[in-house]
Amino acid sequence: MTNDERPLVGLNEIYAAQDVIRPHLHRTPLAGSSYLGKRIGATLFFKLEMFQKTGSFKPRGALNNMHNLSEEKKRLGVISLSSGNHAQALAYAAAMSGIQATIVMPANAVTSKVEATRGYGGEVILTTEDLMKTTLDIQRQRNLTLVHPFDNLNTIAGTGTLGLELIDDAPYADVVIVGIGGGGLISGVAAAIKQKNANVRVIGVEPEGAPGMTRSLASGVPEHLDNLDTIADGLAAPFVGQHNLDHVQAFVDDVVLVTDAQIAEAMGLILERGKVLAEAAAASTYAALLSGKVSLSGGETVICVLSGGNVDTARLVEILG
């Protein structure tokens, strides 16, 4: 199947997802920072998804997935794989829908994220083996439905609701910057924004130690990464989804890379001057501006999506020193 034959999520699907999730989630705020904006020569706003249920954007896609399951699939249960934020979101969304969720997580996952997932009612299986292979093996054994954390059209439609909120709340935006792991968030946000206002620039950001989308755009096919080395665990996806690559190719203007040092600096500044705790994956968006990786002509209105705030104290001290 060629790219032209694979579906892209449209505004109708995103509006339908918005109707599904609206009763269950927060409409997270936009907050400006004049000091941090002056540092980059722009009017700056942050989309504060750390104030979302479970502390990240992930329930948007998870709830939309639960809504679109058949009654039989709901009865049998769902399974997924995650380093943390999707795990919490799926456990939360499944519990709200009376569905049992099983999540396969890496053995070195952040402890607070593992505990939070269990707290929301999810069954956590920790493994040192390949996450997808382990997930698919358990799926077959238990006859569960796989809810992919990013390579899934219902997930993309769910994350697209964040893009709708941005355009509604900030129709004057010139640039929107979004972090990329597997590509689920930027796929939906970019699809919503570009189909509402094609003039807004949408820029993706990856850590240098996890450049999956950068390599996939260069090769034209979804790439797998053998080695991941970044403090931004939320962006450390070992592969890029085909649907996500399709959406990035169609709707995203550019993807840039930042270093861990740049992410840590941005994280500290957001905490110190913005008074919010952004996890490393979220802070990557401001890092792209602070490091000059995103070119600005001066005077633009820029929105950084702060995708979550799930970082435990020990990890925070380790990153910020």
N, C-alpha and C positions, 0 to 999 in steps of 0.2 A: 504494500500500500504506500503510495507516495504521500508527500506532505500535503499536496492539494486535496487528497482524498480523506485524510484524517480530520476529524472534526475539531473546530476551535469553539471555545465557550463563547456564547453570545450574551448580549445584555438581557435577553428574556430569561435565560437560565440564572443569571446573577440576581436579577430582581426576584425570581422565584425563591432562590436560596435566602435572600434577605427576608422574605416573608416567613420562611421556616425558622430562621435563627432569631429574629427580632424579639420574640417573647422571652428568650432564654439567656441572652447575652447583653453586655453593656455596649452602648455606643460610646467608644472611648474618645477622650478629648484631644484637641490640638492645643499645644502650648508653645508660645514663642519664647525666645531668649535673645534679647538685644545684644548682650555681650558675646554669646557664641556666634550670633549672626555677623557681628562686626569682625570677628576673627576670620570670616570667609568672604566678607564683602557682599553679603546678601541679607535679605529679610528671611529669617529662619523660623520654621515651626517644626515641632516634633509631634508625630502621631503616637500617642502613649498607650500601646497595646500591652504594656506590663500591668495595666489596670483592668485588663480583660479577665474573665473567668479563667481560672487555672494559671494566670500570670503570663499568657502569651496569646498570639493570634490563632493558635491551632484549633480551638473549639469551633471556629467558623466552618471549617471544612468537615470536622468530625460530626457535628450536628446535622449538617446537610446529608452526609453519608447515612447516618442512622435513619433519617426520615425517608430515604429512598430505598431502603431494604424491604424485601417482601416479608410477610409475616412469618413464613417458614424460616427464612434466613435470620430473622430476629430471634426466633425460638432457639436456633442452633448455636448462635453466638458469633462473635467476630474475633479476628486476630490481626495484629499488625506488628511492625518493628519500629523502633525509635530509640534515639539517644536520650530522650527525656520529655520535651515539650509536647510532641504528638502523643506520647504514651499517657501523659496526664490528661490531655484533652479527650482522647478516645475513651479512657476510663470514665471520665466525667460525663461525656455525652451518652455513652452506653448505659450508665447507671440511671441517667435521667429517663431513658427510654425502656428501662427494664430488660436490658440486654447484657449478657455476660461478655466481658472483653478480656482477651489474653494478649499481652504485649511482650514481645521478645526484645530484650535490651542488652547492650554490651556489658560484660562483667565489670568494666571500669566506668560505667555510667555514674554521673553525679549522684551521691547518696541521697540528697534531698529530693531529687527528681524521682528516684526509685520509690522512696517512702511516700511521696505525694501521690504517685500513681496507685500504689496499694491503698492509700487512704481514700481515694476516690472509688475504690471497689474493683480495680483491675487486678488480674492475676499476672504477676511479673515472672518471666523466665529469663534468668541471666545466663549469658553464654560467652565463651571465648571464640566460638566458631563463627562462620559467616552468618550474618544476621538474616539475610534473605533466604538462604538455604534452610536454616533452622526453622524459620517461620513457615516456609512452604511445607516442610516435613510435618510439622505439627498441624498445619491446616488440613493436610490430607488425612492424618491419623484421626482427627477429631471432627472432620467434615465442617469446618468453620468457614466463614466468609472473610476473605482478605480485604481489609480497608487500607489501601496504600496511602502512606503519609503524604505523597506529593504527586505521583504519576496516576492521576485519577480525575476524571472530569467533574465529578461531584465535589471533590476537594477544591479544585480550581474555581468552580462556581462559588463555593463558600468563601474562599479567600478574596474573591472578587468583590464581596460586600465591603471590604475595607477600602477598596478603590472607589466604590460609589460614595462612601462617607467622605473621603477626601475631596472628591469633586464637588459634592454638595456643600461641604463646610468651607472649602477654599477654592472657589471657582477661578480665583485670580492666580493660582499656582502656575509657575513656569517649569519647575523641575521637581520630580518626585524620585527619591532614592530608596532602594529596597535591597536588603541582603538576600543572597542566594545560597541555599544549601542544595537540596535536590531540585528546587525550582517551583515548588507549589505556591509560595506566597507571591512571588513576582509574576507568575503566570496569570493569576487571577487579578491582581492589582493592575497590571499593565493592560489586560484585556478590558477591564472596566474603564480605565482612564482613557485609553486610546479610542475606544468606541463612543465615548462621551465627548472628548476633546482631543483631537489628534495633534494639536499644537503643543501639548504638554510633553516635555522630555521625560522619559522614564529610564533611569539608570540603575543597573544592577551592580552589586558589590560582592566579591568573593575574597576570602583570605588567600594569600599566596600559597599557603600550605594545603589548600583544598580547592583547586581551580577547575572543578568538574565542568561547569557550564562554559568557561573560557575555552577549554580543550574541545568540548562538544561543538561549540560554534565554529571552531577552526576546522574540525574534521567533517562536520555535517551530520554526525551520528552521535547518539548518547554514549558518553565515555565512562568507564569505570576507573576508579583511582585505587592503586595498590597501597599507597601510603598517604596517610592523613596526618598533618602536623600543624595544629592551630589551637589557640586558646579559645576560639569560638566554636565550642562543641555543637551549637545549634546550626552551624553552617558546614559541619564536617560530614556531609553525606558521601558515601563511597561511590555513588553513581548518580547520574542525571536521568530523569524520566523522559520517555519519548514525547508524551503530551507536553511536558514542560519545555523541552527544546523547541517544539513546534510553536508554542505560544511566545517564547522569547524571540525566536526568529521573526515572528509576525508583528510583535507589539513593542519590543524593547529597543531603545535607541543605542545603548552601549552597555558593556559590562567591563568593570575595572577591578584591579586587584590591589589589596592593601596588606601591609605586614601586621604581624601580631603586635609589634611595638606601637604602630599607629593606632591599632584598635584599643590597646591599653590606655594610650594617651587620651583618646576620645572618650573612653569609658570614665576615666577620672574626671575629665572636664564636665561631662554631662552630670555626674554626681555632684561635683563641687559647685558648679554654676547653675545647672538646671534643676538641681535638688530632686532628681529622680535616679533610681538605680536601674540602669540598662545592662542586661547581660551582654557579653562580648559580641554575640551575633547581632544584637540590636545596634550596639555602638559602632559597628563597622560602617554604617551609613554616614555617620558624621565623620568618621575617619577618612572616608573617601573625599570629603570636602576639605578637611583640615590639611590633608597631605597634598592637595592640589590635583588629585587624580581626576576629579570632575572639573571640567573647564567652565568657568562662569565669566560672562562679559561685564558683570557688575550691576547691582540693583535688582537682580531677579528675586522672586519669592520661591524659596526652596523648602520642601517638606521631606524630612527624614523619617522613615517608618522605624520606630523603636519597637521591634517585633515582640519583645518579652523582657522579663526581669527576673527570671528564675536562675539565680546564682547563689550558692550557699556561702556562708561567712568565710570558711576556710579557703575556698576558691577565690573569693573576692580579695582577701588579704594576699594570696599568692600572686594574683594578677597585678594589683595596684601597689603592693609592697608596703 
